[in-house]
């Protein structure tokens, strides 16, 4: 490794940050930066003040300490999309750190310039799309995997531990599940770096992990204190059952399970509302209701399929996700890196590191199989797994660069190396061009689609004397666009349940609107309206009013691209409550 002075390290790091900054600004000028999923837009609305009318740090998915920092930024100035900017900054920081780490091994300015351009090209091919179309999950993945890479390729010293620890801690703050995915690989890296075990491990080797988990424990306790109380306990219990039902087992059919539904007080109309995620329409529902439904749906699934069937289905799902073309070119480049690495190690007869490489792959295969068995593969988890595969291979190359370089120079002819380098360059360049082409279309289309959401927001805020309830299916695909110099105000609308139901945030939103019973408010208050896309129906709402002649009529429309958002008013035609 080329030794450079502290001053030169600072200069090199500054150059990397500057280069990455220009790169991100160029991308921003070329295409819009957008939110990847509506959950990000939802938690941004909470912390920015759009949901409650004032910034709140209960972002639910993101830990309270990190959320509180974002809350402070919005309190200082809410005209900037601090949440989106932070997610993009996470990706940018990780790119700058990886670039700095690799360039620090170069011994000439020329090599650093060309290598830096190569790194930007690779990033364009494999991860720019996750920076432009961002989510908190992929931001956490970038931070956690960069922390692993830094620890994997750096010397055992305090600065290595501190930077890796900070990156992993922020990963935990942003997305706990992603942090947990990093732990098996972190353990493998720790064992690999300390192999062979003939020497007794010094107690100092365990000092930083112990300190890290102590800080993590304090963070956990602090977060729990900020979510204490019966309401939050009910919400997190509901969340566990909701995930089981909506993500895995689904609602059992009503007719075939009528006795079960009647035993827990759920009518056929309520079941249909639940399928549409309108969990707030029936105020008799409790977390215990969802527990019983989750247990019943799980029981039915387990009776329908044997354990062997579920395992085999998990294997097929993992295989499908591993080779799924939507993850290209990241997935293909990651696999190619590992194949070439194994070929080099076999030719070099480096059996020890070959075995370690196979162990790394084995651990990741087990992770793939577990996720497949759970059938938990939203695209951002797939992206995380493929990035982990890619960066662990890059970490292997980086850590073995000295011995591999000596062997390659001594055993492979210059002509073959040039052909291989040219082929690699063509693959990277082609992948980068393809990625930018596809990304531009997707980013522009996503931004254009989200102008419909902004039209809806403008409509409801222009009618601030009213309050609007959203059909969940109608808004589930709306995400958001990274904005700047745009004041955020209170949005007088909310969904009729969704994942935020039963939370303290949800109840405060209802209280602000003066709603104590959602179902009654829809039919009996003159200022309550429901918004739905024209290709969805609201029959499930009308069916909830068995004893009253309640009908819904379209009173206004919000023109959108290729469809309309219809504004409904429900009224009692005959009789009064």
N, C-alpha and C positions, 0 to 999 in steps of 0.2 A: 504493500500500500504506500502511495506517495505521501510523504510527510509534508504538510504545509503549516505555516505559522498561523497563530491565532488571528492576526490581522488579515491574512489572505483568506482565512476561512470566512470571516465576516464579509469580506468583499465578494467572495464567491456566492455566499448565501444571498447577499443583496442582489447580485446579478440574476440569480435563479428566481428570486421573488419578482424582480422587475420584468424578466422575460415571461414568466407565467402571467403576470398582471397584464402585459401587452397582449398576450395570447388570448386571455379571457375577454378583454375589452374588444379585441377584433372579432371574436365569436359573438359577443353581445351586439356588435354593430351589424353583423351579418344576418343574425336570426334572433327571434325573441326567446327569452328564457321563461320557461313555464313550469308550473307544478305538475308532478307526475300523477298524483292521486288526490282525491277530494279530502282525505283525512288530513293532509298537510294544510290545505286551505281552511279546513275547519279549525284546527288548533291555532293557525295564524289569526283567524278571526277572534278567537278567545283572547290571545295574548295582546292583540292590537287594540282591542276595545270595540271591535265591530259587532261582536256577539252580545255583550252585556252593556255596552255604552261606556265602559272604562276598562283599561288593561287589567287582565287577571292572569296570574302565573300558574293556574291549575290547567296545564296543557295535557294532562292525563297520560298520553303516550310518552311524553318527554319529562324527565325528572324535574322536580320543583326547583332545585338550585339553579340549573341551567335556564329553566323557564323564567325564573325571577330576574336573571340578568337581561333577558329579552324584554321583560316587562319594563324594566328601568329605561331601556333604550326607547321604547314606545312612549313612555311618560315624558322623556326629554323632547322627542320629536316623532310624531306618528305619521309624518309624510313620506317616510322611507319604509320600504318593505324589509324591515330588519330580519324577519324570520327567513325569507327567501334569500336575502343577501348573506346571511350566516350559513345557510346550506351550501350556497355556491362557494363561499369562502373556505368551507371545510374541504371541498374537492380541490380548490386551488392551492391551499396550504399543503395538502398531501402531495400534489404534483411537484411543488417547489422543493419539499423535503426529499422526495425520492430522487429528483434531479440533482440536488446538492450532494446527496450521499454518493451517487454514482460518479458525478463529475469530480468529486474530491479524490478519486483514484486515478484520474488522468494526470499526465505529467507535462502536457503542453497546452497552450491556449487553443491551437488548431484542433486538437483532439476534443477539447471541451466544447468548442463551438459545434462541431459535427455531431458529437454525441448528444449534445443538448437538442439539436434539431431532430435527431433520431428519436429521442424520448418524447418530444412533442408530437411527432408523427405517430408513434405507437399509442400515445394517449388519445390522439384524435381517433384512431382506429378502434380502440377498445373501451374508452370511458368518457369521451366528450359528451356522448348522448346522455349519460347519467348526470352530467354537470348542467347541461342545457335543460333537460327535462328531469328535474331533481325531486327527490323525496327524502324524508328524514332517515329512511332505512338505508338507502344507498350512500347518503352522507356519512352515516355511522359506519357502514361497511368500509368506506374509503379511509376513515380515521383509524379504525381498528386494524385493518390489514396493513396500513402504513406503519402503525406501531409495531406489529409483528415483524414486518420487513426490516425496520430500523434495528430492532433487537437482534434479529437473525444475522445481520451482516456487519454489525458494529462491534467494537471492542467492549470487553466487560469493564465498564467504568461508570461512575456516577451519572455523567451526562447522558449516557445511553439509557440507563434505568429511568432517569427523570423524564426524558422526552417520550420514551415508549410508554411509561406509566401515565403521563398526562394525556396522551392520545387515547389510551385504553379507557381512562377515566371519563373522558368526554364521550367516547363511544357508549359507555354505560349510561351516561346522562341522556343521550339522544335516543338510543334504542337498546334496551336491556337484552332483548332476544339476540341481537347481533353480537353484543358483547359475549354472551354465553356461547355463541358459535365460535368465537375466537379462542376460548380456553383450551380445547383439545390440541389445537395447533401450537398454542403458546407452550403447552406442556411438552410437546414433541421437540420444539426448538430448544427448550431448556435442557432436555436430555441429550440431544444431538451435540449441543455446544459443550457439554461437560463430559462427553464420551472421549476416551475410555474411562471407566470408573475405577481404574486401579488406584488412582489417587483419591484420598478421602476428600469429599466436598467440604470446603471451608464454610463456616457458619455465615460468613459474609455473603455467600451465594444465595442464602435464603433471607437475608436481611431486607432487601428491597421488596421481594414478593410479600413478606410479612407486613411491611409498612404499607404497601399498596392495598392489601386486603383490609388493613385496619382503617385506612382512609375511606375505602369503599364501604366498609361497615358503618362508619359515621355518616356517610352520605345517605346510605339506605335508611338509617334511623331518622335522619333529618327529613327525608322525603316522606316517610311514614307519618311523622308528626304533623306534616302539612296536609295530610289526607286522613286525619283521624276523625272519628265521629261515626254515628250509626248510618248516616246517609251515604257517606263514602264507602263504608263497609258493605252496604247493600249494593251499591253500584258495582264494586269490583267482583262481588259474588255474581251479580247479573252478567257481568262481562264474561266470566268464565263459562257460564251456561250458554250465553248468546253465541260465543265462538263455537262451542260444541254443536249448537243447532244450525247456525247459518253457514259455517265454514265446513262442517263435516257431515252431520247426520240428517239435517233438514227436518221439517215438520212432518210427522206421520200423517197419512191421509185421514180425513175426518170420518168418512163413512165406515171404514174398516176398523176404526178405533174410537167409535162413538162413546162406548161405555167409559173408556179411559178419560176422554175429554170432559164428559159430563161429570165424572167423579172429581175433577179438579176445577169445575166451574167455568170451563171454556166453551163457548158456543161456536157453532160453525162460522158465524159472522166474525167473531173475534179471531178465530184461527186464520181466516182469509186476511184480516187486517194485519195479523202478525207476519204472514207470508210477505206482505207488502212493506214490512218493517215499521208499520204504524203502531208501535207498541204503546203509545200514549193514549190511544183512543178508548181503551177500557181501563178505568182507574181501579178496577178490582184486581188487576194483575199484580202479582208480587214476585220477588226473586224466587220464592218457593215454587211458584207456578212454573217458572222457567227451569228450575231444577228438576221438577217432575217430568217436564216435557223432554229435557235433555236426557234424562235417565231412560225414558221410554224409547226415544228415538235411537239411542245407543243400543238398547236391548234388542230392538227390531233388526238393526243392522247386523249385530253380532249373531243373531239367530239365522239371518239370511245368508251370511257368509261365515265359513269356518275360519279359524285362526290361520290355517295354511293358505286359504284363499286370500285373506287380507294381506298376508306377507307377500304372496306372489304378486298381487295387485300393486303393492308398494314397490316391489322390484321393477315392475313394468313402468310404473309412474316415474321412478328415479331414472330409469334408462331413457324414457321419453324426454324428460327434462334435461338430461345430460347432453343429448344429441339434438335437442330442439333448435331449429334453425334461427329462431328469433334472437338467440344469444350470440349469434355470429356477428362479427368475426372474433369476438373475445374468446368464445369457447374453442374455436378451431386453433387459434394461435396458442392458447394455453396448452391444449393437447399436443400440438406440434412441438412446443418447447420441452415438454416432458419426454416425448419420444426421442428427440435428438439428445437430450441429456442422458437418458438411459443407454442409448447407443454409444455415446462417448465414454460413459463409465464402464460399459462392457468391453469396449476396445482397449481402454486404458487398464482394464482388469482391477479397477478400484471397487472390489466387492463390498467393502465396508460401507462406503457412501451409497453404493447401489442399493444395499439392504435398507439403509436409512431412507433413501428416496422411496422405495417400495412401501416402507412403513408410513411415510407421510401420505402416500396415495391411499393406503389401506384405511387410515383414519378418516380421510375425506370420503372414501367410498361408504364407510359406515355412516357418516353424516348424511350422505345422499340417500342411503337406504332408509334411515330413520325418518327423514323428511318425506320420502316417498310413502312410507308406511302410514305416517300421519296425514298424508295427502295435503301437506302444507307447502304449496309451491306457487305463491304469487310471484309475478315476474321479478320483483325486486329481491326476493330471496334467491331465486335462480341466478340473478346477476351477482349477488354477494358470493355465492358458492363458486361461480366461474372466476370471479376476480381473485378469490382465495386460491384457486388452482393456479391461476396465472402468476400471482405474486410469490407464491411459495416456490414455483419453478424458477422465477427470476432470482429469488433469494438463494436458491441452491447454486445457480450459476455464479452469483456474486461472491458467495462465500468460498467457492472452489475455483474462482477465476485464476488464481496463481497456478495451481497444479494442472488445471485443464488447459490453460494457455501454453504452458511449457510443453505438455504432451501434444497439443494440436500443432504447434510450431515445429516440433521434432518429427512428427509422423505424417502430417498431411501436406501435400505439395501446395506451393503457392497458387498455382492455377486453379486447383480444386477449391481452395479457400476463397479465391476471387469469384468463382462461379457461385459458391454457396452464399457469399455476401451479396452478390448481385440478385440472386433469387430471393433472399430475405428482404432486400430493399424493394424489389418489385411487389412482394407479398404485402409488405407494410404500406407502401405507397398506394397500391391498389385498394387495400382495405380501408385506408384513410379516406381516399376519394369516395369510395362507395358509402362509407359511414356518413360523411358530410352530406352527400347527396340525399340519402335516406333521412338523415336527421333534419335537414332543412325542411323537407316536405312535411315531416311529422310535427316539427316545432311550429311551423307556420299554420298548419291545419289545426293544431291544438289551441294555439292562441286565437285563431279565428273562431273556433267553436266556443271558446270561453268568453268571447264578446257577447254571446247570448246570455251568459250568467250576469255579465255587467248590465245588460239591458234590464234584466229582472231586478237587480239591485237598484238601479236608477228608478225603475217603476215603483217599487215599494217605498223607497225613501221619498219619492215625489208625493206619495199618498201617506204621509207620516201620521195622519189621524187614524189610519186603519192598522190592523195587524194581519200578517199573512202567514198561513201555514203551508208548508211545502210537502207535496207528495214525494216520498223518499226516492222512489224509482226515477222520478223526473229530474232530480238534481244530483244523482249519484255519480254521474260522469263529468260533472262540472268540476274543474280543478282551480286554476287561477293563473295569473300572469304576473311576473316580477315587475313591480312598479316603483316609481320614484317621483318625489314631489307631488304627492297626491294625498290630501288629507283624508284620514279614515274617520267615518262617522258611524253612529249606531245604525244597524240594519234591523228594521222592524219586521223581521220574519224569522221562522225557525222550522225545522222538520218536525214531523209528527211522531217523533221517537228516535229511530236510528240507534247507533251505538252509544250516544250520549244520554239516553233516557235513564232515569233513576239517579243521575248524578246531581251534586249540589249546584253545578253550573246550570243544568237543565231546569231545576226548580227555581233558581233565581231568574232565569229568562222568563219562565211562566209568570212568576210574581211581578216582574217588571211590566208584563203585558196585562196584568190583572186577571189572569186565568187561574181558576182553581180546579176546573174540570174541562178537559180538552173537548170531549164529546159534546157537552152542553154548550160550550162557547161557540162551537161551529154552527150549531142550529139556532141558538137563542140570542146571540149578540150581533148587533147590526154592523159592528166594525171588524168582524172576523171573516176573512176570505181564505180560500184554498187555491193554490196554483198547481197546475198539472200540465204536462205535455199533451198535445192533442192526440197522440197515438196511445196514450194510457187512459184507462177509465177510472172513475172514482166510485164504482158500484159498491166497493167494500165499505166506503163511508156511509153511503145511503142505507146499506143493509144493517148498519149498527142501530138504526132507529126503528125498531120493530113496532113499538107502541105509538109512535107519532108519525104523522104523515109529513115526513121531511123530504124535500126534493132539492136537488142542486141545479142551478142554471148558470150558464156562461154569461157573465156581465161585462167582460172585457177580454181582450187578447193582447199579448205581447208578441209582435212579429219577430221571428227568428230565421235562421238560415235553413230553409226547407221544411220548417214546421212552425207551430205556434205554441206559446205558453198560454194556456187558457186560465182565466181568473173566474173561479166559481163562487157563487153565494148560495149557501144552503139556508132554506127557510121552512118553517112549519106552515103548511097550507091549511090544515084543518085542526082546530083545537090548540090549546096552549098547554105548556107543561104545568 
